[in-house]
Amino acid sequence: MSRFIFSLIILVFLAVILEIYSFQAFKTISKNKLIRFGFLAASILVYINFFITVLSYDRKNGQTPQFQMSMGLVLTFLIPKLLILIILFGEDIYRFTVKLISSISNSETQTIPGRRKFISQIALGIAAIPFVSFIYGIIQGKYNYKVLKYQLTFDDLPEAFDGYTITQISDIHSGSFTNKEKIQYGVDLINEQKSDLMLFTGDIVNNTADEMDDWIDVFSKLEAKEGKYSILGNHDYGDYMDWENPEDKIKNFEKVKGIHKKIGFDLLLNESRYLEKNGQKVALIGVENWGKGFNKAGDIKKASSNVNKEDFKILMSHDPSHWEVMIKKDDFNYHLTLSGHTHGLQMGIEIPGFFRFSPSQFFYKQWAGLYQEFGRYINVNRGFGYHAFPGRVGIWPEITVIELKKA
C-alpha cells in the first residue's frame, strides 16, 4: 500500500508541474480567461475522475471499461502537456541563462525575459497533435480495422497447399468492448477474407469468462472453409485479478476454455492437428501461453510430440518472446509461427515501407508484423481488440491474411 501511495504522490506532483507549465502557455497566447481556466477545469475533472476510479478499484473486478476509460483520459491530457513542459522548460533554460550572463557581465543586470508568445504557440501546436490523436483513438481508432496481407513462399510446402490462405486474429479482449455494431463490422470484415483456415492466437477475455457472454452470438458467426483453431493467451488464465478462492479461478479457467467451443473453435492446449488436402498434410501446433516474464504453461515438446520433423509446421504461440527465446533456432524447424500479445502497445507511428515506431519495441524484438530469421517466419498480429488504454493511436486493430506458396 505504501508503494501505491508513493506512486500517487509522484503522479500528483507530476500533474501539478504539467498544469503549471500548460497554464503558462495558454496565458501567454490568450488573455481570455475562459480559455485559460476552461482547459484547466477540464483537466482537474479528469484527475478527480481518475483518482476516484483508482482509489475505488477492486482487483476482484479486474479492469472494467470504466477503469480503462479513466486511464485513457488521463493519458490523453498528460502526454500532450509533457510536450509543453519539455518545450517551455527549454525556453526557461534560455531565459535564466540570459539572466545569469547579464548578472556576471559588466553591463547592467537584466530582468528575466518574459515568455515568448511564439514559443508557447509552437508548444501548444505540437501538443495538439497527440491530444487530437488520442481523442480519435478512443472514439474511432480502436475500430479502424486493417486487413494486412502477406504471401510467403516455402520450398518444402506440400503442393496441395500452394495458394492456401490463413486468416489470423488475436487478442479479442472482449471485456473491453462497448459497441456491438462496431465489433460486428470487424467480424464481417474477417469473414469477407474467405480464407481456407482461421487461427485465433489468444486472449479472448481480459480476466473472466462472463466477459464474453454478450459477444458469443457475434463471434460464433466467424467462418473458414476448412476449420477454425485457437490457443490461449496470458489473460485467459485469470491471473490479473483477485479471486475469492482458488476453486473460483479454476472454474473460470474451465469456462474460458469452453468459450472456444461455443464459437466454433478447436482449442489446442499443447496439442497438434494435421490439416489434410489431396492426400498431403501440414501440421498445426498450438501451445498454451509461454511468455518471458509471464505464465509459462506452454510446452512445445508436448505439443509437437505427434508431429514429424520433416512435416511442414504452423505454430500458434501467443507471446512472440517464445519464438525469440525457444522457437526460431529450434532444429525441429517450425516454418511459420503466429503470435499476438503485444498490441504494438496500441500506440505508435507506422508509415509502411519507411518508418515504424512504438514503445512496444523497447520490450519485444518482434513487436508487430512479419519477421524472418533462419529461414523461419513469425507474424505478430497487432490484435483485434484493446486493453488498458481504451483506444488505438497509429497502431490499428489487425486482421492478417497469409497466403502460402510453394517455391
C-alpha positions in Angstrom: 0.0 0.0 0.0 2.8 2.4 0.8 4.3 1.9 -2.6 0.9 2.6 -4.1 0.5 5.8 -2.1 4.1 6.9 -3.1 3.2 6.3 -6.8 0.0 8.5 -6.4 2.1 11.3 -4.7 4.6 11.2 -7.6 1.7 11.3 -10.1 0.1 14.3 -8.3 3.4 16.1 -8.3 3.9 15.5 -12.0 0.4 16.6 -12.8 0.9 19.9 -10.8 4.1 20.7 -12.7 2.5 19.9 -16.1 -0.6 22.0 -15.3 1.6 25.0 -14.2 3.5 24.9 -17.5 0.4 24.3 -19.6 -1.4 27.2 -17.9 1.6 29.5 -18.6 1.4 28.5 -22.3 -2.3 29.4 -22.5 -1.8 32.6 -20.5 1.0 33.7 -22.9 -1.1 33.3 -26.0 -4.5 34.5 -24.8 -6.0 36.9 -22.3 -9.3 35.2 -22.5 -9.9 33.7 -19.0 -12.5 31.3 -20.4 -9.8 29.6 -22.5 -7.1 29.8 -19.8 -9.2 28.4 -17.0 -11.6 26.2 -19.1 -8.9 23.7 -20.1 -7.5 23.7 -16.5 -11.0 22.9 -15.2 -11.4 20.0 -17.7 -8.0 18.7 -16.6 -9.0 18.8 -12.9 -12.2 16.9 -13.6 -10.2 14.2 -15.4 -7.8 13.9 -12.5 -10.7 13.7 -10.0 -12.4 11.0 -12.0 -9.1 9.1 -12.3 -8.3 9.2 -8.5 -11.8 8.2 -7.6 -11.6 5.3 -10.0 -8.2 4.2 -8.8 -9.0 4.5 -5.1 -12.2 2.5 -5.5 -10.6 -0.1 -7.8 -11.1 -3.6 -6.7 -8.9 -6.3 -8.2 -11.8 -8.7 -7.9 -13.5 -6.9 -10.7 -10.4 -6.6 -13.0 -10.0 -3.7 -15.4 -13.5 -2.6 -16.3 -14.3 -0.4 -19.4 -14.9 2.4 -16.9 -11.4 1.9 -15.4 -9.8 1.8 -18.9 -11.6 5.0 -20.0 -10.4 6.8 -16.8 -6.9 5.7 -17.6 -7.3 6.7 -21.3 -8.4 10.2 -20.4 -5.5 10.8 -18.1 -3.0 9.8 -20.8 -4.9 12.0 -23.3 -4.4 15.0 -21.1 -0.9 14.2 -19.6 1.1 13.2 -22.7 0.4 16.4 -24.7 1.3 18.5 -21.6 4.5 16.6 -21.2 5.5 18.0 -24.6 4.5 21.5 -23.5 6.7 21.1 -20.4 9.7 20.0 -22.5 9.5 23.0 -24.8 8.8 25.6 -22.2 11.4 24.2 -19.9 13.9 24.5 -22.7 12.8 28.2 -23.0 13.3 28.5 -19.2 16.9 27.4 -19.6 17.4 30.1 -22.2 15.7 32.8 -20.1 17.7 32.0 -16.9 20.9 31.8 -19.0 20.3 35.3 -20.3 19.7 36.5 -16.7 22.9 34.7 -15.5 25.1 36.1 -18.2 23.8 39.7 -17.5 24.5 39.2 -13.8 28.1 38.3 -14.2 28.9 40.7 -17.0 29.9 44.4 -16.6 26.7 45.6 -18.3 23.5 46.4 -16.5 21.8 43.4 -14.9 18.7 42.4 -16.9 15.5 41.0 -15.5 14.4 37.5 -16.5 12.9 37.8 -20.0 9.2 37.0 -20.3 7.8 34.1 -22.1 7.7 34.5 -25.9 4.3 34.1 -27.4 5.6 32.2 -30.5 7.3 29.6 -28.3 4.0 29.0 -26.4 2.2 28.8 -29.8 4.7 26.2 -31.0 4.3 24.2 -27.8 0.5 24.2 -27.9 0.5 23.4 -31.6 2.8 20.4 -31.1 0.8 19.2 -28.1 -2.4 19.4 -30.1 -1.2 16.6 -32.3 -1.2 13.8 -29.7 -4.2 15.3 -28.0 -6.4 15.1 -31.1 -4.8 11.7 -32.0 -5.7 10.2 -28.6 -9.2 11.5 -28.8 -9.6 10.0 -32.2 -8.0 6.7 -31.0 -10.5 6.4 -28.2 -13.6 7.3 -30.2 -12.8 5.6 -33.6 -9.2 4.4 -33.8 -9.9 1.2 -31.9 -12.4 0.2 -34.6 -10.1 1.2 -37.5 -9.7 -2.4 -38.6 -6.9 -3.1 -41.2 -6.5 -6.2 -43.3 -2.8 -6.9 -43.8 -2.0 -9.5 -46.5 1.3 -11.5 -46.9 2.4 -14.1 -49.4 5.0 -16.5 -48.0 7.0 -18.9 -50.2 8.4 -22.2 -48.9 10.5 -24.8 -50.8 9.0 -27.7 -48.7 5.4 -26.7 -48.7 3.2 -29.6 -49.9 1.9 -28.9 -53.4 -1.7 -29.3 -52.3 -1.3 -26.3 -50.0 0.0 -24.0 -52.8 -2.3 -20.9 -52.6 -3.7 -22.0 -49.2 -5.0 -18.9 -47.2 -5.0 -18.4 -43.4 -6.7 -15.6 -41.6 -5.1 -14.8 -38.2 -6.9 -12.8 -35.5 -5.6 -12.3 -32.0 -6.2 -10.5 -28.6 -10.0 -10.1 -28.8 -10.2 -8.9 -25.1 -14.0 -9.0 -25.1 -14.1 -7.5 -21.6 -13.1 -4.1 -23.1 -15.9 -3.9 -25.7 -18.7 -1.4 -25.5 -20.0 -1.1 -29.1 -21.6 -4.2 -30.6 -22.2 -2.6 -34.1 -18.5 -1.8 -34.5 -17.4 -5.2 -33.3 -19.9 -6.8 -35.8 -18.4 -4.8 -38.5 -14.9 -6.2 -37.6 -16.2 -9.7 -37.6 -17.9 -9.2 -41.0 -14.6 -7.9 -42.4 -12.9 -11.1 -41.2 -15.4 -13.2 -42.9 -15.0 -11.2 -46.2 -11.5 -12.6 -46.5 -13.0 -16.1 -47.2 -9.8 -17.8 -46.1 -9.3 -21.6 -46.0 -8.3 -21.6 -42.3 -8.9 -19.3 -39.4 -6.5 -19.1 -36.4 -7.0 -17.2 -33.2 -3.9 -16.7 -31.1 -5.1 -16.0 -27.6 -6.6 -13.5 -25.1 -10.3 -14.0 -25.7 -11.1 -12.2 -22.4 -9.4 -9.7 -20.0 -10.0 -11.9 -16.9 -13.3 -13.7 -16.6 -15.3 -15.9 -18.9 -18.5 -14.0 -18.4 -17.0 -11.0 -20.3 -17.7 -13.0 -23.5 -21.4 -13.6 -22.7 -22.7 -10.7 -24.8 -20.4 -11.5 -27.7 -20.9 -15.2 -28.2 -23.5 -14.6 -30.9 -21.2 -12.2 -32.8 -18.0 -14.3 -32.8 -19.8 -17.6 -33.4 -20.5 -16.2 -36.9 -16.8 -16.4 -37.8 -16.3 -18.6 -40.9 -13.5 -20.5 -42.5 -13.8 -23.1 -45.2 -11.5 -25.7 -43.6 -11.7 -25.1 -39.9 -11.1 -22.7 -37.0 -8.4 -23.3 -34.4 -7.3 -21.3 -31.3 -4.9 -21.1 -28.4 -4.9 -19.4 -25.0 -3.2 -16.1 -24.1 -1.8 -14.8 -20.8 -5.1 -13.0 -19.9 -7.1 -16.2 -20.3 -5.8 -17.7 -17.1 -7.4 -15.2 -14.8 -4.0 -14.1 -13.3 -4.7 -10.4 -13.3 -7.4 -10.2 -10.6 -8.0 -11.4 -7.1 -10.3 -14.4 -6.6 -12.3 -15.3 -3.5 -10.7 -18.7 -3.5 -8.5 -20.9 -5.8 -11.6 -23.0 -6.9 -13.3 -20.0 -8.4 -10.2 -19.3 -10.5 -10.1 -22.9 -11.7 -13.8 -22.9 -12.6 -13.4 -19.6 -14.5 -10.5 -21.1 -16.5 -12.6 -24.1 -17.5 -15.3 -21.7 -18.6 -12.8 -19.7 -20.6 -11.7 -22.8 -22.4 -15.4 -23.7 -23.0 -15.9 -20.3 -24.9 -13.8 -21.5 -27.8 -16.1 -24.5 -28.4 -19.2 -22.2 -28.2 -17.9 -20.0 -31.0 -16.8 -23.0 -33.1 -13.0 -23.1 -32.5 -10.9 -26.1 -31.8 -8.8 -25.1 -28.8 -5.3 -26.5 -28.9 -3.7 -27.0 -25.4 -0.2 -28.1 -26.1 -1.6 -30.2 -28.9 -1.3 -30.6 -32.7 -3.7 -31.3 -35.6 -3.0 -32.4 -39.1 -4.5 -30.3 -41.9 -5.1 -32.6 -44.9 -5.6 -31.7 -48.6 -5.5 -34.1 -51.6 -3.6 -36.7 -49.6 -1.0 -34.3 -48.3 -0.8 -32.7 -44.9 0.5 -29.8 -42.8 1.0 -29.9 -39.0 -0.8 -27.3 -37.0 0.6 -26.9 -33.5 -0.8 -24.9 -30.6 0.9 -24.2 -27.3 -0.5 -22.7 -24.1 0.9 -19.3 -23.1 4.6 -19.1 -22.8 6.0 -15.6 -22.2 9.2 -14.1 -20.9 8.1 -12.7 -17.5 4.6 -14.2 -17.9 2.9 -17.6 -17.4 4.9 -20.4 -18.9 2.3 -23.1 -19.4 3.3 -23.7 -23.0 5.1 -27.0 -23.7 6.5 -27.1 -27.2 7.8 -30.6 -26.8 4.5 -32.0 -25.7 2.6 -30.0 -28.3 4.8 -31.4 -31.1 5.0 -35.0 -29.8 2.8 -36.4 -32.6 4.5 -34.3 -35.3 7.4 -35.5 -37.5 10.4 -33.3 -38.1 10.0 -33.4 -41.9 6.4 -32.1 -41.7 5.6 -28.6 -42.7 4.6 -26.8 -39.5 2.5 -23.9 -38.5 2.8 -23.0 -34.8 0.4 -20.9 -32.8 2.1 -19.3 -29.7 0.6 -16.2 -28.1 3.7 -14.4 -26.9 6.4 -13.6 -29.5 9.1 -13.8 -26.9 8.6 -17.6 -27.1 9.7 -17.5 -30.7 12.7 -15.4 -29.8 13.9 -17.5 -26.9 13.0 -21.0 -27.9 11.5 -21.5 -31.4 13.4 -19.7 -34.1 16.6 -21.7 -33.6 14.9 -25.0 -32.9 16.2 -27.6 -35.4 12.8 -29.2 -35.4 12.0 -26.4 -37.9 8.8 -24.5 -37.2 8.2 -22.9 -40.6 5.6 -20.3 -39.6 4.8 -19.0 -36.1 1.7 -16.9 -35.4 1.6 -14.7 -32.3 -0.1 -11.6 -30.8 0.1 -10.3 -27.3 2.0 -7.0 -27.8 -0.8 -5.0 -29.4 2.0 -2.8 -30.7 1.2 -1.1 -27.4 -1.8 0.3 -29.3 0.1 3.5 -30.0 2.9 4.5 -32.3 3.7 5.6 -35.9 3.7 3.3 -38.9 4.5 4.5 -42.4 4.6 1.3 -44.5 8.0 0.9 -46.1 9.5 3.9 -44.5 9.2 4.2 -40.7 7.9 2.4 -37.7 8.0 3.3 -34.1 6.2 2.1 -31.0 7.3 2.0 -27.3 6.5 -1.7 -27.7 9.8 -2.2 -29.5 11.7 -1.5 -26.3 10.1 -4.6 -24.7 9.8 -7.0 -27.7 12.2 -7.6 -30.5 9.3 -8.8 -32.6 6.5 -6.4 -31.7 4.3 -6.1 -34.8 4.1 -7.5 -38.3 6.1 -10.1 -40.2 9.7 -11.1 -39.3 12.1 -13.7 -40.8 15.2 -15.3 -39.2 17.0 -18.6 -40.0 14.6 -19.1 -42.9 11.6 -19.2 -40.5 8.8 -16.7 -40.1 6.8 -15.2 -37.3 3.8 -12.9 -37.7 3.0 -10.7 -34.6 -0.6 -9.7 -35.0 -1.4 -6.3 -33.6 -4.7 -7.6 -32.1 -8.4 -7.3 -32.8 -9.4 -5.7 -29.5 -7.8 -3.4 -27.0 -6.9 -3.4 -23.3 -5.8 -1.0 -20.6 -5.8 2.1 -22.9 -9.3 2.2 -24.4 -8.2 3.1 -27.9 -5.6 2.9 -30.6 -3.3 5.6 -32.0 -1.4 4.8 -35.1 -1.3 1.0 -34.4 -4.6 -0.1 -35.8 -6.5 -3.3 -35.0 -5.4 -6.0 -37.4 -6.8 -8.9 -39.4 -3.9 -10.8 -41.0 -4.3 -12.9 -44.2 -1.4 -15.1 -45.1 -1.2 -17.0 -48.4 1.2 -20.0 -48.5 3.0 -20.5 -51.8 5.3 -23.3 -52.9 8.6 -22.2 -54.5 
